[in-house]
Amino acid sequence: MDSLPASFIVKDDVKRALKLDHPIVALESTVLTHGLPHPTNLALGHDMEAAVHADGATPATIAVLRGTIRIGLTD
């Protein structure tokens, strides 16, 4: 984790899962940002992450926000 460029921001729960060697599921964000209207997109994002959690993994939704690569998002 320490070797990532400064343009990457990794959410704390994803960092923790990596350190503990727990499963992580990457989720892409295009359908959330360009495919669905608000608030449907936000609800879908929450539902996808909840499904990953329910199966015992950590979700890591990937997005580029203002030139920064985010691995794991918050609202």
N, CA, C and O atoms as a Maestro MAE file, in Angstrom:
{
 s_m_m2io_version
 :::
 2.0.0
}

f_m_ct {
 s_m_title
 :::
 protein
 m_atom[300] {
  # First column is atom index #
  i_m_mmod_type
  r_m_x_coord
  r_m_y_coord
  r_m_z_coord
  i_m_residue_number
  s_m_chain_name
  s_m_pdb_residue_name
  s_m_pdb_atom_name
  i_m_atomic_number
  :::
  1 25 0.813 -1.198 0.000 1 A "MET " " N  " 7
  2 3 0.000 0.000 0.000 1 A "MET " " CA " 6
  3 2 0.854 1.258 0.000 1 A "MET " " C  " 6
  4 15 0.448 2.279 -0.555 1 A "MET " " O  " 8
  5 25 2.009 1.201 0.603 2 A "ASP " " N  " 7
  6 3 2.845 2.387 0.678 2 A "ASP " " CA " 6
  7 2 3.461 2.760 -0.661 2 A "ASP " " C  " 6
  8 15 3.968 3.870 -0.821 2 A "ASP " " O  " 8
  9 25 3.423 1.847 -1.625 3 A "SER " " N  " 7
  10 3 4.080 2.110 -2.900 3 A "SER " " CA " 6
  11 2 3.163 2.744 -3.945 3 A "SER " " C  " 6
  12 15 3.594 2.984 -5.072 3 A "SER " " O  " 8
  13 25 1.907 3.018 -3.592 4 A "LEU " " N  " 7
  14 3 0.993 3.643 -4.551 4 A "LEU " " CA " 6
  15 2 1.327 5.121 -4.728 4 A "LEU " " C  " 6
  16 15 1.751 5.778 -3.777 4 A "LEU " " O  " 8
  17 25 1.142 5.646 -5.933 5 A "PRO " " N  " 7
  18 3 1.352 7.076 -6.154 5 A "PRO " " CA " 6
  19 2 0.370 7.911 -5.331 5 A "PRO " " C  " 6
  20 15 -0.681 7.421 -4.918 5 A "PRO " " O  " 8
  21 25 0.718 9.155 -5.104 6 A "ALA " " N  " 7
  22 3 -0.131 10.057 -4.321 6 A "ALA " " CA " 6
  23 2 -1.492 10.276 -4.967 6 A "ALA " " C  " 6
  24 15 -2.431 10.695 -4.292 6 A "ALA " " O  " 8
  25 25 -1.616 10.001 -6.257 7 A "SER " " N  " 7
  26 3 -2.893 10.200 -6.945 7 A "SER " " CA " 6
  27 2 -3.905 9.100 -6.632 7 A "SER " " C  " 6
  28 15 -5.035 9.146 -7.119 7 A "SER " " O  " 8
  29 25 -3.513 8.112 -5.824 8 A "PHE " " N  " 7
  30 3 -4.414 7.040 -5.395 8 A "PHE " " CA " 6
  31 2 -4.820 7.288 -3.945 8 A "PHE " " C  " 6
  32 15 -3.977 7.572 -3.094 8 A "PHE " " O  " 8
  33 25 -6.114 7.179 -3.673 9 A "ILE " " N  " 7
  34 3 -6.600 7.251 -2.295 9 A "ILE " " CA " 6
  35 2 -7.366 5.966 -2.018 9 A "ILE " " C  " 6
  36 15 -8.336 5.647 -2.705 9 A "ILE " " O  " 8
  37 25 -6.918 5.233 -1.006 10 A "VAL " " N  " 7
  38 3 -7.522 3.952 -0.658 10 A "VAL " " CA " 6
  39 2 -8.280 4.120 0.658 10 A "VAL " " C  " 6
  40 15 -7.722 4.570 1.659 10 A "VAL " " O  " 8
  41 25 -9.556 3.751 0.638 11 A "LYS " " N  " 7
  42 3 -10.403 3.853 1.824 11 A "LYS " " CA " 6
  43 2 -9.854 2.950 2.934 11 A "LYS " " C  " 6
  44 15 -9.295 1.888 2.659 11 A "LYS " " O  " 8
  45 25 -10.019 3.379 4.179 12 A "ASP " " N  " 7
  46 3 -9.433 2.665 5.316 12 A "ASP " " CA " 6
  47 2 -9.865 1.204 5.411 12 A "ASP " " C  " 6
  48 15 -9.041 0.342 5.716 12 A "ASP " " O  " 8
  49 25 -11.149 0.907 5.155 13 A "ASP " " N  " 7
  50 3 -11.578 -0.488 5.280 13 A "ASP " " CA " 6
  51 2 -10.947 -1.372 4.203 13 A "ASP " " C  " 6
  52 15 -10.730 -2.562 4.428 13 A "ASP " " O  " 8
  53 25 -10.655 -0.803 3.046 14 A "VAL " " N  " 7
  54 3 -9.970 -1.555 1.989 14 A "VAL " " CA " 6
  55 2 -8.511 -1.799 2.396 14 A "VAL " " C  " 6
  56 15 -7.989 -2.897 2.204 14 A "VAL " " O  " 8
  57 25 -7.862 -0.788 2.953 15 A "LYS " " N  " 7
  58 3 -6.490 -0.965 3.449 15 A "LYS " " CA " 6
  59 2 -6.433 -2.075 4.498 15 A "LYS " " C  " 6
  60 15 -5.547 -2.929 4.479 15 A "LYS " " O  " 8
  61 25 -7.400 -2.039 5.411 16 A "ARG " " N  " 7
  62 3 -7.439 -3.044 6.478 16 A "ARG " " CA " 6
  63 2 -7.611 -4.451 5.899 16 A "ARG " " C  " 6
  64 15 -6.931 -5.389 6.317 16 A "ARG " " O  " 8
  65 25 -8.520 -4.590 4.939 17 A "ALA " " N  " 7
  66 3 -8.746 -5.898 4.312 17 A "ALA " " CA " 6
  67 2 -7.488 -6.385 3.600 17 A "ALA " " C  " 6
  68 15 -7.168 -7.573 3.654 17 A "ALA " " O  " 8
  69 25 -6.777 -5.489 2.941 18 A "LEU " " N  " 7
  70 3 -5.529 -5.866 2.278 18 A "LEU " " CA " 6
  71 2 -4.498 -6.360 3.291 18 A "LEU " " C  " 6
  72 15 -3.854 -7.388 3.082 18 A "LEU " " O  " 8
  73 25 -4.346 -5.618 4.391 19 A "LYS " " N  " 7
  74 3 -3.369 -6.005 5.413 19 A "LYS " " CA " 6
  75 2 -3.695 -7.359 6.025 19 A "LYS " " C  " 6
  76 15 -2.795 -8.143 6.328 19 A "LYS " " O  " 8
  77 25 -4.991 -7.635 6.207 20 A "LEU " " N  " 7
  78 3 -5.420 -8.883 6.839 20 A "LEU " " CA " 6
  79 2 -5.617 -10.017 5.840 20 A "LEU " " C  " 6
  80 15 -6.000 -11.126 6.214 20 A "LEU " " O  " 8
  81 25 -5.352 -9.731 4.563 21 A "ASP " " N  " 7
  82 3 -5.520 -10.715 3.491 21 A "ASP " " CA " 6
  83 2 -6.960 -11.222 3.401 21 A "ASP " " C  " 6
  84 15 -7.197 -12.400 3.132 21 A "ASP " " O  " 8
  85 25 -7.917 -10.321 3.627 22 A "HIS " " N  " 7
  86 3 -9.340 -10.639 3.488 22 A "HIS " " CA " 6
  87 2 -9.776 -10.391 2.046 22 A "HIS " " C  " 6
  88 15 -9.139 -9.618 1.330 22 A "HIS " " O  " 8
  89 25 -10.851 -11.038 1.620 23 A "PRO " " N  " 7
  90 3 -11.303 -10.850 0.238 23 A "PRO " " CA " 6
  91 2 -11.814 -9.432 -0.015 23 A "PRO " " C  " 6
  92 15 -12.456 -8.821 0.839 23 A "PRO " " O  " 8
  93 25 -11.515 -8.937 -1.195 24 A "ILE " " N  " 7
  94 3 -11.950 -7.610 -1.641 24 A "ILE " " CA " 6
  95 2 -12.569 -7.778 -3.018 24 A "ILE " " C  " 6
  96 15 -12.032 -8.493 -3.864 24 A "ILE " " O  " 8
  97 25 -13.697 -7.120 -3.240 25 A "VAL " " N  " 7
  98 3 -14.358 -7.152 -4.545 25 A "VAL " " CA " 6
  99 2 -14.327 -5.742 -5.120 25 A "VAL " " C  " 6
  100 15 -14.873 -4.809 -4.530 25 A "VAL " " O  " 8
  101 25 -13.687 -5.592 -6.275 26 A "ALA " " N  " 7
  102 3 -13.664 -4.304 -6.964 26 A "ALA " " CA " 6
  103 2 -14.977 -4.113 -7.716 26 A "ALA " " C  " 6
  104 15 -15.431 -5.003 -8.435 26 A "ALA " " O  " 8
  105 25 -15.574 -2.946 -7.539 27 A "LEU " " N  " 7
  106 3 -16.812 -2.590 -8.234 27 A "LEU " " CA " 6
  107 2 -16.540 -1.351 -9.075 27 A "LEU " " C  " 6
  108 15 -15.973 -0.375 -8.584 27 A "LEU " " O  " 8
  109 25 -16.937 -1.387 -10.326 28 A "GLU " " N  " 7
  110 3 -16.715 -0.208 -11.167 28 A "GLU " " CA " 6
  111 2 -17.859 0.784 -10.974 28 A "GLU " " C  " 6
  112 15 -18.963 0.401 -10.585 28 A "GLU " " O  " 8
  113 25 -17.592 2.041 -11.244 29 A "SER " " N  " 7
  114 3 -18.546 3.101 -10.915 29 A "SER " " CA " 6
  115 2 -19.244 3.729 -12.118 29 A "SER " " C  " 6
  116 15 -20.059 4.633 -11.936 29 A "SER " " O  " 8
  117 25 -18.956 3.288 -13.324 30 A "THR " " N  " 7
  118 3 -19.509 3.949 -14.509 30 A "THR " " CA " 6
  119 2 -21.028 3.964 -14.528 30 A "THR " " C  " 6
  120 15 -21.633 4.998 -14.813 30 A "THR " " O  " 8
  121 25 -21.653 2.828 -14.229 31 A "VAL " " N  " 7
  122 3 -23.118 2.790 -14.256 31 A "VAL " " CA " 6
  123 2 -23.699 3.719 -13.190 31 A "VAL " " C  " 6
  124 15 -24.802 4.239 -13.354 31 A "VAL " " O  " 8
  125 25 -22.967 3.927 -12.109 32 A "LEU " " N  " 7
  126 3 -23.446 4.806 -11.046 32 A "LEU " " CA " 6
  127 2 -23.338 6.274 -11.444 32 A "LEU " " C  " 6
  128 15 -24.201 7.082 -11.102 32 A "LEU " " O  " 8
  129 25 -22.277 6.613 -12.166 33 A "THR " " N  " 7
  130 3 -22.053 8.018 -12.502 33 A "THR " " CA " 6
  131 2 -22.666 8.441 -13.828 33 A "THR " " C  " 6
  132 15 -23.063 9.595 -13.987 33 A "THR " " O  " 8
  133 25 -22.748 7.516 -14.782 34 A "HIS " " N  " 7
  134 3 -23.222 7.883 -16.118 34 A "HIS " " CA " 6
  135 2 -24.458 7.121 -16.576 34 A "HIS " " C  " 6
  136 15 -25.073 7.489 -17.576 34 A "HIS " " O  " 8
  137 25 -24.830 6.066 -15.859 35 A "GLY " " N  " 7
  138 3 -25.903 5.213 -16.352 35 A "GLY " " CA " 6
  139 2 -27.243 5.397 -15.687 35 A "GLY " " C  " 6
  140 15 -28.275 5.097 -16.287 35 A "GLY " " O  " 8
  141 25 -27.251 5.880 -14.465 36 A "LEU " " N  " 7
  142 3 -28.502 5.977 -13.721 36 A "LEU " " CA " 6
  143 2 -28.662 7.361 -13.105 36 A "LEU " " C  " 6
  144 15 -27.675 8.005 -12.747 36 A "LEU " " O  " 8
  145 25 -29.903 7.815 -12.983 37 A "PRO " " N  " 7
  146 3 -30.139 9.121 -12.364 37 A "PRO " " CA " 6
  147 2 -30.038 9.035 -10.837 37 A "PRO " " C  " 6
  148 15 -30.190 7.965 -10.247 37 A "PRO " " O  " 8
  149 25 -29.783 10.161 -10.230 38 A "HIS " " N  " 7
  150 3 -29.806 10.269 -8.773 38 A "HIS " " CA " 6
  151 2 -31.262 10.291 -8.325 38 A "HIS " " C  " 6
  152 15 -32.043 10.976 -8.986 38 A "HIS " " O  " 8
  153 25 -31.692 9.638 -7.310 39 A "PRO " " N  " 7
  154 3 -30.958 8.889 -6.300 39 A "PRO " " CA " 6
  155 2 -30.873 7.391 -6.579 39 A "PRO " " C  " 6
  156 15 -30.367 6.635 -5.750 39 A "PRO " " O  " 8
  157 25 -31.364 6.954 -7.740 40 A "THR " " N  " 7
  158 3 -31.308 5.529 -8.078 40 A "THR " " CA " 6
  159 2 -29.870 5.029 -8.079 40 A "THR " " C  " 6
  160 15 -29.600 3.919 -7.619 40 A "THR " " O  " 8
  161 25 -28.945 5.833 -8.592 41 A "ASN " " N  " 7
  162 3 -27.538 5.422 -8.657 41 A "ASN " " CA " 6
  163 2 -26.947 5.198 -7.264 41 A "ASN " " C  " 6
  164 15 -26.208 4.240 -7.041 41 A "ASN " " O  " 8
  165 25 -27.278 6.081 -6.345 42 A "LEU " " N  " 7
  166 3 -26.758 5.950 -4.986 42 A "LEU " " CA " 6
  167 2 -27.319 4.704 -4.305 42 A "LEU " " C  " 6
  168 15 -26.591 3.981 -3.626 42 A "LEU " " O  " 8
  169 25 -28.611 4.459 -4.489 43 A "ALA " " N  " 7
  170 3 -29.239 3.264 -3.906 43 A "ALA " " CA " 6
  171 2 -28.610 1.991 -4.474 43 A "ALA " " C  " 6
  172 15 -28.353 1.045 -3.730 43 A "ALA " " O  " 8
  173 25 -28.363 1.962 -5.781 44 A "LEU " " N  " 7
  174 3 -27.732 0.791 -6.392 44 A "LEU " " CA " 6
  175 2 -26.329 0.576 -5.833 44 A "LEU " " C  " 6
  176 15 -25.943 -0.553 -5.531 44 A "LEU " " O  " 8
  177 25 -25.572 1.653 -5.698 45 A "GLY " " N  " 7
  178 3 -24.230 1.542 -5.126 45 A "GLY " " CA " 6
  179 2 -24.259 0.952 -3.725 45 A "GLY " " C  " 6
  180 15 -23.451 0.085 -3.390 45 A "GLY " " O  " 8
  181 25 -25.187 1.422 -2.914 46 A "HIS " " N  " 7
  182 3 -25.326 0.876 -1.557 46 A "HIS " " CA " 6
  183 2 -25.716 -0.597 -1.600 46 A "HIS " " C  " 6
  184 15 -25.181 -1.408 -0.843 46 A "HIS " " O  " 8
  185 25 -26.648 -0.940 -2.486 47 A "ASP " " N  " 7
  186 3 -27.092 -2.337 -2.605 47 A "ASP " " CA " 6
  187 2 -25.950 -3.257 -3.046 47 A "ASP " " C  " 6
  188 15 -25.799 -4.359 -2.518 47 A "ASP " " O  " 8
  189 25 -25.151 -2.804 -4.010 48 A "MET " " N  " 7
  190 3 -24.025 -3.620 -4.480 48 A "MET " " CA " 6
  191 2 -23.015 -3.839 -3.357 48 A "MET " " C  " 6
  192 15 -22.534 -4.954 -3.159 48 A "MET " " O  " 8
  193 25 -22.696 -2.777 -2.626 49 A "GLU " " N  " 7
  194 3 -21.733 -2.911 -1.538 49 A "GLU " " CA " 6
  195 2 -22.287 -3.788 -0.418 49 A "GLU " " C  " 6
  196 15 -21.544 -4.565 0.183 49 A "GLU " " O  " 8
  197 25 -23.593 -3.671 -0.130 50 A "ALA " " N  " 7
  198 3 -24.214 -4.511 0.903 50 A "ALA " " CA " 6
  199 2 -24.152 -5.988 0.516 50 A "ALA " " C  " 6
  200 15 -23.925 -6.845 1.370 50 A "ALA " " O  " 8
  201 25 -24.352 -6.284 -0.764 51 A "ALA " " N  " 7
  202 3 -24.282 -7.674 -1.230 51 A "ALA " " CA " 6
  203 2 -22.870 -8.238 -1.055 51 A "ALA " " C  " 6
  204 15 -22.707 -9.399 -0.678 51 A "ALA " " O  " 8
  205 25 -21.864 -7.427 -1.326 52 A "VAL " " N  " 7
  206 3 -20.477 -7.865 -1.145 52 A "VAL " " CA " 6
  207 2 -20.201 -8.124 0.336 52 A "VAL " " C  " 6
  208 15 -19.614 -9.144 0.696 52 A "VAL " " O  " 8
  209 25 -20.631 -7.187 1.196 53 A "HIS " " N  " 7
  210 3 -20.465 -7.369 2.646 53 A "HIS " " CA " 6
  211 2 -21.165 -8.639 3.118 53 A "HIS " " C  " 6
  212 15 -20.615 -9.386 3.928 53 A "HIS " " O  " 8
  213 25 -22.381 -8.889 2.616 54 A "ALA " " N  " 7
  214 3 -23.165 -10.058 3.032 54 A "ALA " " CA " 6
  215 2 -22.449 -11.367 2.713 54 A "ALA " " C  " 6
  216 15 -22.657 -12.375 3.389 54 A "ALA " " O  " 8
  217 25 -21.612 -11.351 1.691 55 A "ASP " " N  " 7
  218 3 -20.852 -12.552 1.327 55 A "ASP " " CA " 6
  219 2 -19.474 -12.595 1.984 55 A "ASP " " C  " 6
  220 15 -18.656 -13.458 1.667 55 A "ASP " " O  " 8
  221 25 -19.222 -11.658 2.901 56 A "GLY " " N  " 7
  222 3 -17.994 -11.709 3.685 56 A "GLY " " CA " 6
  223 2 -16.781 -11.030 3.082 56 A "GLY " " C  " 6
  224 15 -15.659 -11.269 3.528 56 A "GLY " " O  " 8
  225 25 -16.980 -10.192 2.083 57 A "ALA " " N  " 7
  226 3 -15.857 -9.493 1.459 57 A "ALA " " CA " 6
  227 2 -15.993 -7.986 1.677 57 A "ALA " " C  " 6
  228 15 -17.033 -7.503 2.126 57 A "ALA " " O  " 8
  229 25 -14.948 -7.268 1.359 58 A "THR " " N  " 7
  230 3 -14.948 -5.812 1.447 58 A "THR " " CA " 6
  231 2 -15.126 -5.237 0.048 58 A "THR " " C  " 6
  232 15 -14.349 -5.553 -0.853 58 A "THR " " O  " 8
  233 25 -16.150 -4.389 -0.146 59 A "PRO " " N  " 7
  234 3 -16.318 -3.768 -1.456 59 A "PRO " " CA " 6
  235 2 -15.311 -2.635 -1.657 59 A "PRO " " C  " 6
  236 15 -14.968 -1.918 -0.716 59 A "PRO " " O  " 8
  237 25 -14.851 -2.489 -2.879 60 A "ALA " " N  " 7
  238 3 -13.931 -1.410 -3.227 60 A "ALA " " CA " 6
  239 2 -14.396 -0.819 -4.552 60 A "ALA " " C  " 6
  240 15 -13.916 -1.198 -5.621 60 A "ALA " " O  " 8
  241 25 -15.338 0.115 -4.463 61 A "THR " " N  " 7
  242 3 -15.815 0.781 -5.673 61 A "THR " " CA " 6
  243 2 -14.706 1.699 -6.172 61 A "THR " " C  " 6
  244 15 -14.147 2.485 -5.407 61 A "THR " " O  " 8
  245 25 -14.395 1.594 -7.458 62 A "ILE " " N  " 7
  246 3 -13.285 2.329 -8.059 62 A "ILE " " CA " 6
  247 2 -13.835 3.493 -8.876 62 A "ILE " " C  " 6
  248 15 -14.760 3.325 -9.671 62 A "ILE " " O  " 8
  249 25 -13.252 4.683 -8.671 63 A "ALA " " N  " 7
  250 3 -13.686 5.859 -9.425 63 A "ALA " " CA " 6
  251 2 -12.522 6.841 -9.545 63 A "ALA " " C  " 6
  252 15 -11.587 6.818 -8.745 63 A "ALA " " O  " 8
  253 25 -12.599 7.696 -10.554 64 A "VAL " " N  " 7
  254 3 -11.664 8.808 -10.685 64 A "VAL " " CA " 6
  255 2 -12.450 10.070 -10.375 64 A "VAL " " C  " 6
  256 15 -13.390 10.416 -11.091 64 A "VAL " " O  " 8
  257 25 -12.064 10.755 -9.311 65 A "LEU " " N  " 7
  258 3 -12.743 11.974 -8.871 65 A "LEU " " CA " 6
  259 2 -11.739 13.113 -8.818 65 A "LEU " " C  " 6
  260 15 -10.770 13.064 -8.061 65 A "LEU " " O  " 8
  261 25 -11.975 14.130 -9.620 66 A "ARG " " N  " 7
  262 3 -11.099 15.296 -9.674 66 A "ARG " " CA " 6
  263 2 -9.631 14.913 -9.861 66 A "ARG " " C  " 6
  264 15 -8.742 15.480 -9.224 66 A "ARG " " O  " 8
  265 25 -9.393 13.944 -10.743 67 A "GLY " " N  " 7
  266 3 -8.037 13.533 -11.075 67 A "GLY " " CA " 6
  267 2 -7.391 12.572 -10.095 67 A "GLY " " C  " 6
  268 15 -6.225 12.211 -10.254 67 A "GLY " " O  " 8
  269 25 -8.139 12.156 -9.081 68 A "THR " " N  " 7
  270 3 -7.613 11.230 -8.082 68 A "THR " " CA " 6
  271 2 -8.305 9.885 -8.225 68 A "THR " " C  " 6
  272 15 -9.527 9.825 -8.357 68 A "THR " " O  " 8
  273 25 -7.542 8.818 -8.201 69 A "ILE " " N  " 7
  274 3 -8.101 7.470 -8.285 69 A "ILE " " CA " 6
  275 2 -8.497 7.042 -6.884 69 A "ILE " " C  " 6
  276 15 -7.659 6.951 -5.988 69 A "ILE " " O  " 8
  277 25 -9.776 6.783 -6.706 70 A "ARG " " N  " 7
  278 3 -10.317 6.376 -5.403 70 A "ARG " " CA " 6
  279 2 -10.588 4.883 -5.417 70 A "ARG " " C  " 6
  280 15 -11.218 4.366 -6.339 70 A "ARG " " O  " 8
  281 25 -10.118 4.204 -4.406 71 A "ILE " " N  " 7
  282 3 -10.359 2.775 -4.250 71 A "ILE " " CA " 6
  283 2 -11.157 2.617 -2.969 71 A "ILE " " C  " 6
  284 15 -10.608 2.620 -1.867 71 A "ILE " " O  " 8
  285 25 -12.465 2.477 -3.137 72 A "GLY " " N  " 7
  286 3 -13.395 2.501 -2.016 72 A "GLY " " CA " 6
  287 2 -13.960 3.905 -1.886 72 A "GLY " " C  " 6
  288 15 -13.214 4.879 -1.777 72 A "GLY " " O  " 8
  289 25 -15.274 4.000 -1.899 73 A "LEU " " N  " 7
  290 3 -15.926 5.310 -1.868 73 A "LEU " " CA " 6
  291 2 -16.789 5.479 -0.627 73 A "LEU " " C  " 6
  292 15 -17.172 4.510 0.029 73 A "LEU " " O  " 8
  293 25 -17.083 6.735 -0.326 74 A "THR " " N  " 7
  294 3 -18.088 7.084 0.672 74 A "THR " " CA " 6
  295 2 -19.161 7.880 -0.056 74 A "THR " " C  " 6
  296 15 -18.992 8.246 -1.219 74 A "THR " " O  " 8
  297 25 -20.253 8.141 0.626 75 A "ASP " " N  " 7
  298 3 -21.319 8.937 -0.002 75 A "ASP " " CA " 6
  299 2 -20.791 10.310 -0.328 75 A "ASP " " C  " 6
  300 15 -21.523 11.143 -0.862 75 A "ASP " " O  " 8
  :::
 }
 m_bond[299] {
  # First column is bond index #
  i_m_from
  i_m_to
  i_m_order
  :::
  1 1 2 1
  2 2 3 1
  3 3 4 2
  4 3 5 1
  5 5 6 1
  6 6 7 1
  7 7 8 2
  8 7 9 1
  9 9 10 1
  10 10 11 1
  11 11 12 2
  12 11 13 1
  13 13 14 1
  14 14 15 1
  15 15 16 2
  16 15 17 1
  17 17 18 1
  18 18 19 1
  19 19 20 2
  20 19 21 1
  21 21 22 1
  22 22 23 1
  23 23 24 2
  24 23 25 1
  25 25 26 1
  26 26 27 1
  27 27 28 2
  28 27 29 1
  29 29 30 1
  30 30 31 1
  31 31 32 2
  32 31 33 1
  33 33 34 1
  34 34 35 1
  35 35 36 2
  36 35 37 1
  37 37 38 1
  38 38 39 1
  39 39 40 2
  40 39 41 1
  41 41 42 1
  42 42 43 1
  43 43 44 2
  44 43 45 1
  45 45 46 1
  46 46 47 1
  47 47 48 2
  48 47 49 1
  49 49 50 1
  50 50 51 1
  51 51 52 2
  52 51 53 1
  53 53 54 1
  54 54 55 1
  55 55 56 2
  56 55 57 1
  57 57 58 1
  58 58 59 1
  59 59 60 2
  60 59 61 1
  61 61 62 1
  62 62 63 1
  63 63 64 2
  64 63 65 1
  65 65 66 1
  66 66 67 1
  67 67 68 2
  68 67 69 1
  69 69 70 1
  70 70 71 1
  71 71 72 2
  72 71 73 1
  73 73 74 1
  74 74 75 1
  75 75 76 2
  76 75 77 1
  77 77 78 1
  78 78 79 1
  79 79 80 2
  80 79 81 1
  81 81 82 1
  82 82 83 1
  83 83 84 2
  84 83 85 1
  85 85 86 1
  86 86 87 1
  87 87 88 2
  88 87 89 1
  89 89 90 1
  90 90 91 1
  91 91 92 2
  92 91 93 1
  93 93 94 1
  94 94 95 1
  95 95 96 2
  96 95 97 1
  97 97 98 1
  98 98 99 1
  99 99 100 2
  100 99 101 1
  101 101 102 1
  102 102 103 1
  103 103 104 2
  104 103 105 1
  105 105 106 1
  106 106 107 1
  107 107 108 2
  108 107 109 1
  109 109 110 1
  110 110 111 1
  111 111 112 2
  112 111 113 1
  113 113 114 1
  114 114 115 1
  115 115 116 2
  116 115 117 1
  117 117 118 1
  118 118 119 1
  119 119 120 2
  120 119 121 1
  121 121 122 1
  122 122 123 1
  123 123 124 2
  124 123 125 1
  125 125 126 1
  126 126 127 1
  127 127 128 2
  128 127 129 1
  129 129 130 1
  130 130 131 1
  131 131 132 2
  132 131 133 1
  133 133 134 1
  134 134 135 1
  135 135 136 2
  136 135 137 1
  137 137 138 1
  138 138 139 1
  139 139 140 2
  140 139 141 1
  141 141 142 1
  142 142 143 1
  143 143 144 2
  144 143 145 1
  145 145 146 1
  146 146 147 1
  147 147 148 2
  148 147 149 1
  149 149 150 1
  150 150 151 1
  151 151 152 2
  152 151 153 1
  153 153 154 1
  154 154 155 1
  155 155 156 2
  156 155 157 1
  157 157 158 1
  158 158 159 1
  159 159 160 2
  160 159 161 1
  161 161 162 1
  162 162 163 1
  163 163 164 2
  164 163 165 1
  165 165 166 1
  166 166 167 1
  167 167 168 2
  168 167 169 1
  169 169 170 1
  170 170 171 1
  171 171 172 2
  172 171 173 1
  173 173 174 1
  174 174 175 1
  175 175 176 2
  176 175 177 1
  177 177 178 1
  178 178 179 1
  179 179 180 2
  180 179 181 1
  181 181 182 1
  182 182 183 1
  183 183 184 2
  184 183 185 1
  185 185 186 1
  186 186 187 1
  187 187 188 2
  188 187 189 1
  189 189 190 1
  190 190 191 1
  191 191 192 2
  192 191 193 1
  193 193 194 1
  194 194 195 1
  195 195 196 2
  196 195 197 1
  197 197 198 1
  198 198 199 1
  199 199 200 2
  200 199 201 1
  201 201 202 1
  202 202 203 1
  203 203 204 2
  204 203 205 1
  205 205 206 1
  206 206 207 1
  207 207 208 2
  208 207 209 1
  209 209 210 1
  210 210 211 1
  211 211 212 2
  212 211 213 1
  213 213 214 1
  214 214 215 1
  215 215 216 2
  216 215 217 1
  217 217 218 1
  218 218 219 1
  219 219 220 2
  220 219 221 1
  221 221 222 1
  222 222 223 1
  223 223 224 2
  224 223 225 1
  225 225 226 1
  226 226 227 1
  227 227 228 2
  228 227 229 1
  229 229 230 1
  230 230 231 1
  231 231 232 2
  232 231 233 1
  233 233 234 1
  234 234 235 1
  235 235 236 2
  236 235 237 1
  237 237 238 1
  238 238 239 1
  239 239 240 2
  240 239 241 1
  241 241 242 1
  242 242 243 1
  243 243 244 2
  244 243 245 1
  245 245 246 1
  246 246 247 1
  247 247 248 2
  248 247 249 1
  249 249 250 1
  250 250 251 1
  251 251 252 2
  252 251 253 1
  253 253 254 1
  254 254 255 1
  255 255 256 2
  256 255 257 1
  257 257 258 1
  258 258 259 1
  259 259 260 2
  260 259 261 1
  261 261 262 1
  262 262 263 1
  263 263 264 2
  264 263 265 1
  265 265 266 1
  266 266 267 1
  267 267 268 2
  268 267 269 1
  269 269 270 1
  270 270 271 1
  271 271 272 2
  272 271 273 1
  273 273 274 1
  274 274 275 1
  275 275 276 2
  276 275 277 1
  277 277 278 1
  278 278 279 1
  279 279 280 2
  280 279 281 1
  281 281 282 1
  282 282 283 1
  283 283 284 2
  284 283 285 1
  285 285 286 1
  286 286 287 1
  287 287 288 2
  288 287 289 1
  289 289 290 1
  290 290 291 1
  291 291 292 2
  292 291 293 1
  293 293 294 1
  294 294 295 1
  295 295 296 2
  296 295 297 1
  297 297 298 1
  298 298 299 1
  299 299 300 2
  :::
 }
}
